[in-house]
Amino acid sequence: MIGTAILMRVVSSVLSALMIIGIVSIADRGEPLTIIVVALCTIGLAFQSFDTINSWFQARLQSKFSTMAALIAFLMLSAYKVIMLILGKSVEWFAVASAIEYVFLAISLLLFYYSKGGPKLSFSIKRAEKLIKDSSGFILAGLMISVYACTDRIMLKQMLDKASVGYYSLAVSISGTWVFVLSAIIDSVYPGIVKAHEQDMLLFEKRNKQLYALVFYSSVVMSALVCIVAEPLVSLIYGEQYLPAVAPLRIVVWYTAFSYLGVARNPWIVCENKQKYLKYIYAGAALTNVFLNFLLIPHYGASGAAAASLVTQIVTILIPAFIPALRPNAGLMFDAVLFKGVFDLPKSER
């Protein structure tokens, strides 16, 4: 299954990269630097496919190795960026940064995988067909997420200028520097939630509430800290010429709390087999994002795009409350935020 998923993702990544380059070549014709930068950024897509190995470690309750691999990749990426800054390299060198990260992540994951007795990776057509069928809901949801994840930057460039895109991208980049911690937490808890679903529904609900509370309040604390140090942080790292990024940063940083609540919801979605409803959540989010960007960007620029992204993520958390099949999960999330039933233990754990 792991080998089949990796190969499917590699193929789709290569096709996506070609499509992206083709679209940019048409939309930004006459801007060779933009086309080159985009092409360089797509290099990492194929290597990103190897993070599928995380699932193998999760199934064996060994997520620490995935976390270690991610940490190695992050450190190598940070070192690369620092060296590029010291050497004063052009934007093309920084465009390769994402590829550098995923290359080291892929290498680290493969080394840990085989060192821990991972079986030889192989491909199965039947397994591929089943994976596509079972994950169709997530695929459609992923497409919708991609739409609204890119809409803000595209609309900023078309409605305002490249500088606004730069400030906004910087804000998003800073706000997301620590989210690998949340990913590690969710990956580590995922197997326990699945096991609880098989054995004890009260414990299953408890585990989900605890995960939601941990993700939400960790994000709130970090977002508050970023808001406090935003101005000196941007000035110190990027220089005073990038201070216009502070305002959108103080808005978009709160995006993480709601975005990763959505990620933390996935174990419940999978266990309850509710994947088909994801397309409604993220289709609504995509429409909301486009509308809000169109409304806010002309008046508030990069801060408007940040506000649109924040509201969009809040919408993805609220929509399930209006879908009967997902309403129980919405209730678990609201209870978690209010700390209702988060700390008391169910009978099975007493």
N, C-alpha and C positions, 0 to 999 in steps of 0.2 A: 504493500500500500504506500509506504514512504517513497520507494523508488518510482512508482507510477505517478504519484503526485508531483514529485520533483521534475520529472521529465515533462509532464503536462504543463507545469508552470514555466519551465525553460522555453518550451515552444511558444506558449502564449506571450511570454516576455519579449522574445525576439520579434514576433509579429507586431506586438504593441509598440516596440521601439521603432520599427520601420514605419508604422502608421503615424506615430508622433512626429517623427522627422519629416514625413510627407506633409502633414497638416501645417507644421510650423513653416516649412519651405513655401507653402502657399500663402498662409496668413501673414507671415513676416518676410515676404520676398523683398529683396533690396536691403536686408539687414543680415549680412553673412555672419557677423559675430553672434547674433542671437541663435541662428541655426546651428553654428558650431557648438555653442554652449549647451544647447538642448541635446544635440547628438552625443556629447560627452556625458551628460547626465544620465542618458539612457543605458550606458554601459553596465551600470550596476543592477539593472533589472533582472538579468539572467542569474546573476550570483545571489540575488535576494531570494531566489527560489529555494535555496538550500536551508533557509530557516524552517522549512518543513520538518527537519530533523528534530526540532523542538518537541514535536508531538510524541516522538519515540521516548524522549527523556521524561516527558510528562506522564506517559503511560507507566513508566517504571518508577515514578516518584523520585526522579533524579534531575529535577529542573535546575538544580544548582549548577550543573555543567552548561546548560544553555545560558544561564546568567553569567558564568565565567567567560563563555565565548563572546557574549555581547559586550562585556567589560573590556576584553582584549581588543575587540574591534573598535570600541569607543576610544580607548587610549591611543591606538594606532592612528585613528582619524584625527584626534586632537593634536598629536605630535606632527602629523602631516600638515595640518592647517597652520600651526605655529611656525613651522619651517618655511612654509610658503609666504607667511606674513613677514617673517624676518628677511627673506630673500626678495620681497617686493614683487612677487610673481603676478602675472595678469589673471583676469577672471577665468580664463580657460583652465588654468591649473586648479582653481577652486571648484570648477565644474566637475572635475574628476573625483572630488572628495567623496561623493556618495558611493561611487564605484569602489574606491579604496576601502571604505567601511564594510561593504558587503563582501568583498573579496576576502578580507581577513575574517569576517564572520563565517563565511562558507568554509574556509580552511580550518578554523578553530572547531567548528561543529563536527566536521568530518573526522578530525583527529580524535576528538572526544568520543565520537560515535564508535569508531573502530577500536579505540583503546578500551572501551567498556563492553566489548563483545558484540557489537552491532552486526547483524547478518548482512551478507552481500546484497546490495541494492539491485532490484530487477524491475521489469516492466510487464504489466498484464493488461491486455485490451479489455477483458471482462471487468477487471477492477477499475479501469478508467471509466467505463460506461456507468458503473455503479456509483463511482465518486461524483460524476457529473450529475447524475439523477438525484443523489442525496443532498448535494450541495447547491442545487440550482437556486434556492432561495438566497443563499449567501452570495452567489455570483451576481445575481440581479441587484442585491443590496450594495455590493461592492461597486458596481457600475454607478449607482446613484450617488454613493459617497464620493467617488472620483469626480463626478459632475460638480457637486457643490464645493469640493475641496479645491478645485481649480478655478471655479467661476469668479471668485473674488479677485484673483490676480489678473485674469483675462479682462474683466470689466474695468478694473482700475487702469490698466494700460490703455484700453480703447476709449475710456471716458475721461481720463485725466492724463497722466504721463508716466514715463519709466521711473522717475524719482519716487513717486507714490508707491509703485510696485516694490521698489527697493526698500523703502521704509517699512512697508507692511510685511514683506518677506523676512526682514530682519527681526521684526517683532514676533512673528510666528516661530522663527528659528530659536530665539532666546526662550520663549515660553515652553518650547518642547524639548529643551536640553536634558531634562531629568525624567522624562516619561518612561524611559526604559526600566525605571524602578517599578512603576505601576504595572508594566507588562510582565515583569518578573514575578510580582505578587500574584497577578491573575493566573499566570501559567502555573505557579506553584500550588495554588488553591484548586484549580480546575479538576484534577483527578479526585480530590477529596469530595468535591461536590457531586461528581458523577457516581462515586461509590455510595454516598449518602442517599442519592436518589434510588439506588437499587435496594437499599436496606431499611431506611427510615425517613419518611417524608417530612416529619417534624424537624429532624436534624438537617435535611436537605434545605428546608426553608431557612433554618438558622444559619447555615453556612453561607447562603446567598446574602442574607441580611448583613452578616459580619463582613463579607467581601465588599458589599456596596458601601457600608459605613467607612471601612478602612480606605477605600479608593477615594471616596468623596471628600472626607475630612483631611486626608493627606494632601489632596489637591488644593483644598481651600487654604491650608496653612502655607504651602509653597507659593500659591498665587498671591497671598497677602505679603509674603516676604519679597517677592519679585516686584510688587507694586511699590513697596517702600524703597527698595534700592535701585529701581529702574533707571532713574536719571544718572546717578554716578556710575552705574554698571555700564550703560551704553556709552557714556563719555569716556570711561576708562578703556574699554575694549575697542571701541570703534572710532572714537573721536567726537568732538562737539558737532561736527557737520552732520552727524547721524542722530542728533537729539530729537528731530521731528518723529523719530520712531518710538519715542517714549510714550506718547499719548495712545497710539494703537496697541502698544505692548501692555499697558495697564488695563486695557479692555479685553484683548484676546487671550490673555493669560488665564482668565477665568473659564475659558473654553474647555480646558483640560478636565475640570471636575465633571462636566456633563459628557464630554466625549468618552472618557474612560469608564463612566457608568454604563455607557452603551456597550463598550467592550466587555465589561464585567457581566453584562446581561447574557452574553453568548452561551455560557454553560447551562443556564436555565433554558434558553431557547432550544439547545441541542437535546437536552435530557427530556424535555416535554414535546420534542418534535414539532416545533412551531416555526420552522424556518420560512415557511411560505408567507408568513405575515411581515417579514422583514422588508419586502419590496414596498409595502404600503408606507411603512415608517420612513424609509429613505427617499421614496418618491415625493412624499409630502415635504421632507426636509429640503430636497433639491429645489422644488418649486418655491419654497419659502426663502431659500438663500438667494435665488435669482431675483425674486421680487424685492427683497430687502436691499440687496446691492444696488439695484436699479434706483431705488428710492433714496438711499442714504449716501452713496458715493458722491453724487454731484454736490451735495451740501457739506459733507464732513470728510471727504477724501479717504485716506487710509484708516482713520478712526471709524468711519462709516462702514467700511468693509469688515473691520474687526468686530463692530457691534452686530453686523449681519451674521457673522460666523458664530458669535456667542449665542444669539437668539436661535439660530438654526439648531445648535446642539441642544438647547433647552427644549426645543420642539420635539426632537427625537426621543426625549425622555417623557414628554407629556402625551404624545400620540398613543402609546399603548394603553393609557387609561381609557381611551375611547374605543378600543378594540376588545370585545368581550373575551376572546381567547387569551389575550395578553394582560388583561386587567389584574389577575392575581400577581403577576410579576411587578406591575406598577405599584400594587399595594406593598409588596416587599421592599421596593425602593423607597417609597414614602416612609414606611416604618423605620428603615435603616437611617434615613436622614434625621428622623426624629428620635433615634436611639430606642425605638419601641421594640422590645424583645430581642435586642442585640446581645446583651450581656448575660441574661438569665439562661441557664442550661435546660435543654429538654430532658425528659425523664430518662432517655436512653444514655445520657452522659453523666447523670448524677451518681 
